[in-house]
Amino acid sequence: MSWLVLSPRPAAVCATLLLSCAWLGSAAQPSSVLGKGRSLLRLTPQEKNVCSTASEEHFLNSTLSTRLLPALYSVVLLVGLPANALACWVLATNFRRCSSTIFLLNLAMADLLFVLLLPFKISYHLLGNHWLFGDYLCRTVVAFFYGNMYGSILFLTCIGLERYISVAHPFLWKGSSWARGKVGICVGIWLLVGLAMSPLLLRSHMHDISSLNITTCHDVLGKETQRFFGYYFLSLVGLGFGLPFVLMTISYGCILVRLQAKGGSYGQVVRVLALVLLVFILCFTPSNVLLFIHYLPEPTGCNNGTYISYALALVLSAFNNCFDPFIYLYASQDFRGWLRDAGGRCLRGLEASSGRSTEKTALPLRSSEQSQGCQAVSPCPGDGGA
């Protein structure tokens, strides 16, 4: 079983580093600050007297918010953009309707749309959490942020369920009808995510902070807006994270039982399931758990204390855009075949170019050697008359 530990190692290492950053960020906050925080709340004068270190200015000016967060999002952009663009191109050009390529392609498209909007969020944090791009683009970025999270969760769940069907019921759904069914499922997921994100598009997330002369995007919310989103985010966590997590756990348990009963070699299937579950747990569990816990009590301004912890958990959820290409590699035979072919072409090209350069450098040497040889065997002037 050593391969099961080694295969997801890059994802585990990156996730461990991010979780360490989250722990350090929360540990750096004053111990007197209590509570949870999905977004910053404006403090009343009475609350500022009780918990002044939890004011929104304290967090919006912090190095964690203006330096660490954009640095981590930049890593997601630099890795996720080329990786997911390449994945979209490979999966689309090598598309097979009878394989899991349909779910993988839609997952790659969701990740690509997300990373294309990351430059706006990076610039927002680098400018001291000041939003310059208008209200509607702020709503779009917020909706795409959460939409990518829950869309990725649903597509990963579909990949896991498809693996369960392929192992437990290999002859249940085959042929064009199953291919059309998967296309319909993907369309349904896009429509469902779009409908679920519509409240985020219909309400403004911008807030002016006069003391800092900045306008925030979704970082600071009034208490009425916070109450408006309370039931919404609790439902989103329950249906968009909790239910898929239960389905994945049950299906993966059934797969392991089936594989043990069959006694065959199913290393590829287990690798895919292990990597999907690892990405699911490490990327999406921290932010959704914090989101759920935050909305259980009545929101108060003193709950701003662990906002940085939740912000780092959101960065961790964004890192699924970097980990998903590993899933494409293990789950898609088309993707692995393209990489092998591309690697072979590159090696042949390098060998051919090196061969041509060697030939070019060898030709002048041969011609000079031949001329010297001719001079050596040709009679010198006057020898013929001796």
C-alpha positions in Angstrom: 0.0 0.0 0.0 3.0 2.3 -0.2 1.7 3.8 -3.5 -1.4 5.0 -1.7 0.7 7.1 0.6 3.0 8.4 -2.1 0.5 9.3 -4.8 -1.2 12.3 -3.1 2.0 13.5 -1.4 2.3 16.9 -3.2 -1.3 17.8 -2.2 -0.7 16.7 1.4 2.5 18.7 1.7 0.9 22.0 0.4 -2.2 21.5 2.5 0.0 21.0 5.6 1.9 24.2 5.0 -1.4 26.1 4.5 -2.9 24.7 7.7 0.3 25.7 9.5 -0.2 29.3 8.2 -3.8 29.3 9.4 -2.7 28.1 12.9 0.0 30.8 13.1 -2.4 33.5 11.9 -4.9 32.6 14.6 -2.1 32.2 17.3 -0.8 35.7 16.5 -4.1 37.3 17.5 -4.6 38.6 21.1 -5.9 36.0 23.5 -8.6 38.4 24.7 -10.3 38.3 21.3 -13.0 35.7 21.3 -15.5 34.3 18.8 -15.7 33.3 15.2 -15.7 35.2 11.9 -16.8 34.6 8.4 -16.9 38.4 7.7 -16.0 41.5 9.7 -18.8 43.3 11.5 -18.9 47.0 12.2 -18.5 47.6 15.9 -20.8 49.7 17.9 -19.2 52.2 20.3 -20.1 49.9 23.3 -18.5 46.9 21.5 -15.3 49.0 20.8 -14.9 49.6 24.5 -15.2 45.9 25.3 -13.2 44.4 22.4 -11.3 47.2 20.7 -8.7 44.8 19.3 -11.4 43.1 17.2 -12.2 46.2 15.2 -12.4 45.9 11.5 -9.5 48.4 11.1 -7.2 46.0 13.1 -7.7 43.2 10.6 -7.8 45.3 7.4 -4.5 46.8 8.2 -2.8 43.6 9.2 0.2 42.1 7.4 -1.7 38.8 7.1 -4.5 40.4 5.2 -2.4 42.7 2.9 0.7 40.5 2.3 0.1 36.8 3.2 -3.3 36.4 1.5 -2.3 37.9 -1.8 0.9 35.9 -1.8 -1.0 32.7 -1.3 -3.6 33.6 -4.0 -0.8 34.4 -6.3 0.5 30.9 -5.9 -2.9 29.6 -6.8 -3.0 31.8 -9.9 0.5 30.9 -11.1 -0.1 27.2 -10.7 -3.8 26.9 -11.4 -4.0 29.0 -14.5 -1.6 27.1 -16.8 -2.5 23.7 -15.2 -6.2 24.0 -15.7 -5.9 25.7 -19.1 -3.8 22.8 -20.2 -6.2 20.3 -18.7 -9.2 22.0 -20.4 -7.4 21.8 -23.8 -6.3 18.2 -23.4 -9.6 16.9 -22.1 -11.6 18.8 -24.7 -9.4 17.6 -27.6 -9.3 14.0 -26.4 -12.9 14.0 -25.3 -14.6 10.6 -25.0 -18.2 10.5 -24.0 -18.0 7.0 -22.5 -15.4 8.0 -19.9 -15.2 10.2 -16.8 -13.8 12.9 -19.0 -17.1 14.7 -18.9 -16.9 15.4 -15.1 -13.2 16.1 -15.3 -13.6 18.6 -18.1 -16.4 20.5 -16.2 -14.3 20.5 -13.1 -11.3 22.0 -15.0 -13.6 24.6 -16.6 -14.9 25.7 -13.2 -11.3 26.0 -11.9 -10.2 28.0 -14.9 -13.1 30.4 -14.6 -12.2 30.9 -10.9 -8.4 31.6 -11.5 -9.2 34.1 -14.2 -10.9 36.3 -11.6 -8.2 35.9 -9.0 -6.2 39.0 -10.2 -9.0 41.2 -9.0 -8.9 39.6 -5.5 -5.1 39.7 -5.4 -5.0 43.4 -6.3 -7.8 44.1 -3.7 -5.7 42.7 -0.9 -2.5 44.3 -2.1 -4.2 47.7 -2.1 -5.0 47.4 1.6 -8.4 45.6 1.1 -9.6 48.5 -1.1 -12.0 47.5 -4.0 -11.6 49.6 -7.2 -13.7 47.7 -9.7 -17.3 48.5 -8.9 -20.2 46.9 -7.2 -21.2 44.4 -9.9 -17.7 43.0 -10.3 -17.5 42.6 -6.5 -20.7 40.6 -6.5 -19.4 38.5 -9.4 -16.0 37.7 -7.7 -17.8 36.7 -4.5 -20.3 34.5 -6.3 -17.6 32.8 -8.4 -15.5 32.2 -5.3 -18.2 30.3 -3.5 -19.6 28.9 -6.7 -16.2 27.3 -7.5 -16.0 25.8 -4.0 -19.5 24.1 -4.2 -19.3 23.3 -7.9 -16.0 21.5 -7.3 -17.5 19.6 -4.4 -20.4 18.4 -6.6 -18.1 17.4 -9.5 -15.7 15.6 -7.2 -18.8 13.8 -5.7 -19.9 12.8 -9.2 -16.4 11.4 -9.9 -16.5 9.3 -6.8 -20.0 8.0 -7.4 -19.1 7.1 -11.0 -16.1 5.1 -9.7 -18.5 3.3 -7.3 -20.9 2.5 -10.2 -18.0 1.2 -12.3 -16.8 -1.1 -9.5 -20.1 -2.2 -7.9 -22.4 -2.2 -11.0 -20.1 -2.3 -14.0 -22.8 -3.3 -16.5 -25.6 -1.1 -15.0 -25.2 2.1 -17.1 -23.3 1.7 -20.4 -23.5 3.2 -23.9 -24.9 6.5 -25.2 -27.7 6.7 -22.7 -25.2 6.9 -19.8 -23.1 9.4 -21.7 -26.2 11.6 -22.2 -27.1 11.2 -18.5 -23.6 12.5 -17.5 -24.0 15.5 -19.7 -27.4 16.2 -18.2 -25.9 15.9 -14.7 -23.2 18.4 -15.5 -25.7 20.9 -16.9 -27.8 20.4 -13.8 -24.9 21.1 -11.6 -24.1 24.3 -13.4 -27.7 25.4 -13.2 -27.9 24.4 -9.5 -24.7 26.3 -8.6 -25.9 29.4 -10.5 -29.2 29.3 -8.7 -27.5 28.8 -5.3 -25.2 31.8 -5.9 -27.9 34.1 -7.1 -28.4 35.7 -3.6 -24.7 36.7 -3.6 -25.3 38.4 -7.0 -28.4 40.2 -5.9 -27.0 41.9 -2.8 -24.2 44.4 -2.5 -21.0 43.4 -0.6 -19.2 46.7 -0.7 -18.8 48.7 2.5 -17.0 52.1 3.0 -14.5 52.3 5.9 -14.1 56.1 6.4 -11.4 55.7 9.0 -9.1 53.9 6.5 -10.4 55.6 3.4 -11.1 52.3 1.7 -14.1 50.4 0.3 -14.2 46.7 1.1 -15.7 43.9 -0.9 -17.4 41.2 1.2 -14.9 41.6 4.1 -17.1 43.9 6.1 -20.8 43.4 6.4 -23.5 45.1 8.5 -25.4 43.1 11.0 -28.6 43.2 8.9 -26.7 41.8 5.9 -25.1 39.2 8.2 -28.5 38.1 9.4 -29.7 38.0 5.8 -26.9 35.6 4.9 -27.3 33.5 8.0 -29.8 31.0 6.9 -28.4 31.1 3.4 -24.9 30.0 4.3 -26.2 27.4 6.8 -28.2 25.8 4.0 -25.3 26.1 1.6 -23.0 24.3 4.0 -25.6 21.5 4.7 -26.6 20.8 1.2 -23.5 21.8 -0.7 -20.9 20.3 1.6 -22.5 18.0 4.3 -24.7 16.0 1.9 -21.9 15.4 -0.7 -19.5 14.4 2.1 -22.0 11.8 3.4 -22.5 10.4 -0.1 -18.8 10.2 -0.8 -18.1 8.5 2.5 -20.8 5.9 2.0 -19.8 5.2 -1.7 -16.1 5.0 -0.9 -16.8 2.6 1.9 -18.9 0.4 -0.4 -16.1 0.5 -3.0 -13.5 -0.7 -0.5 -15.9 -3.5 0.6 -16.5 -4.6 -3.0 -12.8 -4.5 -3.9 -11.9 -6.6 -0.9 -14.6 -9.1 -1.8 -13.4 -9.4 -5.4 -9.7 -9.7 -4.4 -8.4 -8.2 -7.7 -6.0 -5.5 -8.4 -7.7 -2.1 -8.4 -4.8 0.2 -7.5 -5.8 2.9 -10.0 -9.4 3.1 -8.7 -8.2 3.3 -5.1 -5.6 6.0 -6.0 -8.3 8.2 -7.5 -10.6 7.8 -4.6 -7.8 8.5 -2.1 -6.8 11.7 -3.9 -10.4 12.9 -4.3 -11.1 12.3 -0.6 -7.9 14.0 0.4 -8.7 17.1 -1.7 -12.2 17.1 -0.4 -11.2 17.0 3.3 -8.2 19.2 3.3 -9.5 22.0 1.0 -13.2 22.2 1.8 -13.7 21.0 5.4 -12.0 23.8 7.3 -13.8 26.7 5.7 -17.2 25.0 5.8 -16.8 24.0 9.4 -15.9 27.5 10.4 -18.7 28.9 8.3 -21.2 26.6 10.0 -20.0 27.3 13.5 -20.0 31.1 12.9 -23.7 31.3 12.2 -24.8 29.3 15.2 -24.6 32.2 17.7 -26.0 35.7 17.2 -23.3 37.6 15.3 -21.6 40.3 17.3 -18.6 42.5 16.5 -16.4 40.7 19.0 -16.7 37.6 16.8 -14.2 39.4 14.4 -11.4 37.7 16.4 -10.7 34.7 14.2 -11.6 36.3 10.8 -8.0 35.7 9.6 -8.4 32.0 10.4 -11.4 31.8 8.2 -9.7 33.9 5.5 -6.8 31.4 5.4 -9.3 28.6 5.3 -10.8 30.2 2.2 -7.3 30.3 0.7 -7.0 26.6 1.4 -10.2 26.0 -0.4 -8.9 27.9 -3.4 -5.9 25.6 -3.5 -8.1 22.9 -4.8 -7.5 24.5 -8.2 -3.9 23.4 -7.8 -4.6 19.9 -6.5 -7.3 19.1 -9.1 -4.8 18.5 -11.9 -3.5 15.6 -9.9 -7.0 14.1 -10.1 -7.0 14.6 -13.9 -3.7 12.7 -14.0 -4.9 9.7 -12.1 -8.5 9.6 -13.2 -8.3 10.3 -17.0 -6.6 7.8 -19.3 -6.8 10.5 -22.0 -4.9 12.9 -19.9 -2.2 10.4 -19.0 -2.0 9.3 -22.7 -1.6 12.9 -23.9 1.2 13.6 -21.3 3.0 10.4 -22.4 2.7 11.4 -26.1 3.7 15.0 -25.4 6.7 13.8 -23.4 7.7 11.4 -26.1 7.5 14.1 -28.8 9.6 16.4 -26.7 12.3 13.8 -26.2 12.3 12.9 -29.9 12.5 16.6 -30.8 15.4 17.1 -28.4 17.2 14.0 -29.7 16.6 15.1 -33.3 17.8 18.7 -32.6 20.9 17.4 -30.8 21.6 15.0 -33.6 21.3 17.8 -36.2 23.6 20.0 -34.2 26.2 17.2 -33.8 26.0 16.5 -37.6 26.5 20.2 -38.4 29.6 20.4 -36.2 30.9 17.1 -37.5 30.7 17.9 -41.2 33.4 20.7 -41.2 35.7 18.4 -39.3 35.3 15.6 -41.8 35.9 18.0 -44.7 39.1 19.3 -43.1 40.2 15.8 -42.3 39.6 14.7 -45.9 41.6 17.7 -47.3 44.5 16.9 -44.9 44.4 13.3 -46.0 44.4 14.2 -49.7 47.4 16.4 -49.1 49.2 13.6 -47.3 48.7 11.0 -50.1 49.1 13.4 -53.1 52.6 13.5 -54.6 54.6 16.6 -53.7 55.8 18.9 -56.5 58.9 17.5 -58.2 58.4 13.9 -56.9 57.1 12.7 -60.2 60.3 13.7 -62.0 62.6 11.9 -59.6 
